[in-house]
Amino acid sequence: MTRSPWGEDMKVFTKGRESGPLTYRDWKDIRKPFHGRAASGRVMNSREAWQAALRRMLILGTFLVAVCWIIALCVVAAEGLDGLYSLVGAGLAAIITYPLCVIWIPFWRMGLAERYLGLPEPGVLVSADEAGLAIGERAASWRDLSLEALYLKLDADDEPILERLTLSGAFEGVSLDLELIENGRDIVGYIFLRLCPEPPKDKA
C-alpha cells in the first residue's frame, strides 16, 4: 500500500462509522492527552479490563464527590446554616455518583467481545519506545509501520477521543485498544504520535 504524505489513505471511524480523512483540528484534539512517553504493558483479559475500568470509574466518582463536599464546606463556612443546603446537595451527589459507576460498567463490558477483534492474545506484552514497536516476540521499527485506521469516540463537547488503532505494514491488521492494555493510554498514544503526521491545516 502506498501511503500519502499525510496518511490520507488511513481510515477514520467515529462512533463506529467511517467519518472521512483526519482533519488538522481533530488531529490536534486527539494529541492533547498524550505525552509521548515510551511504555509497555500486557494485553488484559476481559475480567482484568473490566476491573481496571471499574477502578477508574470509582476513582473518578470519589474525586467528584470530594470536590462537591469541599465546595459545600466552603459555602457552610461562608454562609453558616444557609450552607447546609450545599451539604445536602453534596450528599445527593455521593448517592447518585456511585450507583452510576456500578450501572455503567456492565454495559461497557457487554461491548468488549467486539473490541477484542484484531488484538493480540491476552497476556502478550506490547512495548513502544524510540526503537519501534514490539508485540510479543515480534518487533518492528517505526519506518516499517503505518496506521490503517483510527477509532474515535466523542466527549461531552463533541471533541474526538482515541479509543483504538489498527496498524499496517509489519503488523498488518493488528489492533491496539487503549482500554484493553495495561498502560494503554501511554502505549497507544505513543504509537499515534509516532505514526500519525500532521494533516494540512487547509483541510481542517
C-alpha positions as MATLAB code, in Angstrom:
seq = 'MTRSPWGEDMKVFTKGRESGPLTYRDWKDIRKPFHGRAASGRVMNSREAWQAALRRMLILGTFLVAVCWIIALCVVAAEGLDGLYSLVGAGLAAIITYPLCVIWIPFWRMGLAERYLGLPEPGVLVSADEAGLAIGERAASWRDLSLEALYLKLDADDEPILERLTLSGAFEGVSLDLELIENGRDIVGYIFLRLCPEPPKDKA';
ca = [
       0.000    0.000    0.000;
       1.400    3.377   -0.992;
       0.891    5.965    1.708;
       0.341    9.637    1.026;
       2.485   12.191    2.913;
      -0.342   12.945    5.362;
      -1.817    9.482    5.817;
      -4.892   10.271    3.726;
      -5.391    6.564    2.975;
      -5.814    5.940    6.696;
      -9.444    5.318    7.589;
     -11.073    7.162   10.459;
     -14.092    5.748   12.299;
     -16.098    7.902   14.692;
     -18.611    6.110   16.921;
     -18.330    3.050   14.677;
     -18.914    4.845   11.373;
     -16.331    5.864    8.808;
     -16.009    9.633    9.008;
     -13.569   10.577    6.264;
      -9.965   11.801    6.370;
      -8.493   13.101    9.608;
      -8.648   16.888    9.865;
      -5.995   19.119   11.360;
      -8.379   20.189   14.135;
      -9.222   16.610   15.099;
      -5.541   15.662   14.963;
      -4.746   18.437   17.452;
      -7.587   17.402   19.784;
      -6.594   13.737   19.734;
      -2.983   14.564   20.638;
      -3.849   16.635   23.742;
      -3.918   13.878   26.412;
      -0.777   12.101   25.167;
       2.690   12.933   26.473;
       4.827   10.831   24.148;
       6.251    8.565   26.848;
       7.707    5.198   25.934;
       5.667    2.488   27.683;
       4.901   -1.196   27.844;
       2.101   -3.365   29.195;
       0.279   -6.661   28.785;
      -2.944   -7.113   26.865;
      -5.531   -7.644   29.606;
      -8.181  -10.338   29.543;
     -11.835   -9.252   29.730;
     -12.041   -9.587   33.514;
      -8.875   -7.558   34.062;
     -10.099   -4.887   31.639;
     -13.460   -4.738   33.434;
     -11.792   -4.413   36.832;
      -9.485   -1.667   35.536;
     -12.480    0.245   34.149;
     -14.323   -0.152   37.453;
     -11.330    1.236   39.357;
     -11.172    4.233   37.032;
     -14.860    4.958   37.472;
     -14.716    4.641   41.261;
     -11.675    6.924   41.414;
     -13.493    9.469   39.246;
     -16.633    9.156   41.366;
     -14.659    9.625   44.579;
     -12.931   12.688   43.148;
     -16.225   14.284   42.075;
     -17.850   13.615   45.447;
     -14.806   15.028   47.277;
     -14.966   18.188   45.164;
     -18.682   18.553   45.949;
     -18.032   18.219   49.686;
     -15.145   20.704   49.640;
     -17.295   23.264   47.841;
     -20.160   22.589   50.261;
     -17.939   23.039   53.320;
     -16.621   26.303   51.892;
     -20.190   27.538   51.455;
     -21.075   26.488   55.007;
     -18.059   28.362   56.350;
     -19.063   31.472   54.416;
     -22.829   31.386   54.915;
     -23.366   29.479   58.140;
     -26.509   27.364   58.384;
     -27.686   28.504   54.958;
     -24.839   26.456   53.534;
     -26.421   23.252   54.795;
     -28.308   23.089   51.516;
     -24.955   22.657   49.806;
     -24.076   19.808   52.160;
     -27.357   18.125   51.302;
     -26.568   18.574   47.611;
     -23.121   17.051   48.092;
     -24.661   14.096   49.874;
     -27.083   13.582   46.994;
     -24.148   13.734   44.579;
     -22.496   10.925   46.532;
     -25.681    8.852   46.487;
     -26.083    9.301   42.715;
     -22.462    9.055   41.544;
     -21.524    5.648   42.895;
     -24.586    3.772   41.585;
     -23.990    5.346   38.167;
     -20.445    3.948   38.229;
     -21.746    0.489   39.044;
     -24.593    0.648   36.485;
     -22.333    1.849   33.648;
     -19.713   -0.893   33.982;
     -21.850   -3.900   32.852;
     -22.897   -2.026   29.689;
     -19.227   -1.239   28.986;
     -18.341   -4.894   29.493;
     -21.016   -6.074   27.018;
     -19.131   -4.415   24.156;
     -15.781   -5.998   24.962;
     -16.037   -9.028   22.649;
     -16.069   -6.846   19.529;
     -13.253   -4.671   20.857;
     -11.008   -7.714   21.235;
     -11.162   -8.416   17.488;
      -7.706   -7.953   15.994;
      -5.971   -7.544   19.358;
      -3.032   -9.722   20.355;
      -3.887  -12.527   22.785;
      -4.368  -11.556   26.445;
      -1.059  -11.742   28.286;
       1.020  -10.657   25.289;
       3.418   -7.808   26.103;
       3.197   -4.651   23.969;
       6.108   -2.214   24.098;
       6.541    1.118   22.302;
       9.782    3.105   22.513;
      12.282    5.003   20.378;
      13.435    1.818   18.658;
       9.973    0.841   17.481;
       7.046   -1.357   18.462;
       7.243   -4.858   19.920;
       4.257   -7.188   20.294;
       5.157  -10.436   21.958;
       8.270  -11.840   20.295;
       7.862   -9.736   17.148;
       9.359   -6.274   16.746;
       9.367   -3.620   14.025;
      10.943   -0.208   13.588;
       8.698    2.815   13.070;
       9.693    3.119    9.401;
       8.158   -0.324    8.806;
       4.829    0.617   10.368;
       1.886    2.800    9.434;
      -1.703    3.320   10.534;
      -4.532    1.578    8.735;
      -7.377    3.008   10.835;
      -8.216    5.167   13.850;
     -11.282    4.539   16.006;
     -12.636    7.561   17.853;
     -15.388    8.402   20.287;
     -16.721   11.855   21.177;
     -16.654   13.528   24.571;
     -19.374   15.778   26.014;
     -18.079   18.676   23.900;
     -18.032   16.542   20.723;
     -14.244   16.512   20.674;
     -12.689   13.271   19.381;
     -11.012   10.844   21.762;
      -8.836    7.993   20.502;
     -10.120    4.540   21.528;
      -8.059    2.200   19.381;
      -5.995    1.999   16.243;
      -5.211   -0.608   13.607;
      -1.731   -1.000   12.186;
      -0.499   -1.773    8.693;
       2.958   -2.619    7.448;
       4.930   -5.001    9.659;
       1.926   -5.581   11.958;
      -0.731   -5.619    9.235;
      -4.250   -5.771   10.696;
      -3.200   -5.763   14.360;
      -5.398   -3.546   16.547;
      -4.467   -1.985   19.875;
      -7.189   -0.740   22.205;
      -6.381    1.957   24.716;
      -8.595    0.463   27.451;
      -7.629   -3.199   26.998;
      -3.868   -2.897   27.541;
      -2.007   -2.072   30.730;
      -0.664    1.473   30.327;
      -2.751    1.549   27.171;
      -3.089    5.344   27.170;
       0.685    5.770   27.016;
       1.279    2.905   24.562;
      -1.465    3.758   22.063;
      -0.788    7.482   22.448;
       2.912    6.964   21.727;
       2.098    4.956   18.594;
      -0.329    7.640   17.420;
       2.235   10.394   17.931;
       4.896    8.425   16.033;
       2.781    7.268   13.096;
       0.129    9.942   12.516;
       1.682   13.006   10.825;
       0.160   16.466   10.957;
      -2.573   16.897    8.310;
      -2.513   20.044    6.186;
      -4.132   22.974    8.005;
      -6.210   23.970    4.990;
      -8.135   20.697    5.377;
      -9.221   21.440    8.968;
];
